[in-house]
Every structure is written in C-alpha cells, then in structure tokens.
C-alpha cells in the first residue's frame, strides 16, 4: 500500500493547490498574483485573508466601484449594498 502514496502527491495537495487558489483569488481582486500565490502555498491560512479582502481596483467582470459611495461591489449588482444607490447598467448585452 505504501507504493500508492508518493511524495509528489503530498507536494501537489499541500503546496500547489493552495498556491494556485490564492493566485486566482488575488487576480480576481486586482492584487499581486505571484506574491499571494507564494504566500498561500506555504501558509494556506492566507486563503481566508485574501478571500475576505476588498479589491484594490476595479476588476472587469468581478468588482466595480459604486458611483455614489465608491465602495467596491460585485459587477452585476444593480443596487449598492452599502448606500442603496441604484447603479448604472454595465455594457450592452
């Protein structure tokens, strides 16, 4: 049975997956992809930190700024959850 568990699988599961997930979350929030990828790979608890962080800038298809209070809201929301201001529609489609 010991032949089935190889060290490469350990590295893949414990280091690679949190690193990739952290980089993906960072990209969706307009943050440094490489830095968060490395940080989450070695310290997976930082996945929670990046998940709950607000974005640094508008990310098309993910986050936009409210036209009234300038907080970040999800891209498709019609009403800001912070100030209840109506939002302008995005793009034509």
Helices and strands as residue ranges (DSSP letters): H 7-11, I 12-16, H 17-28, H 33-42, H 46-52, E 63-65, E 72-74
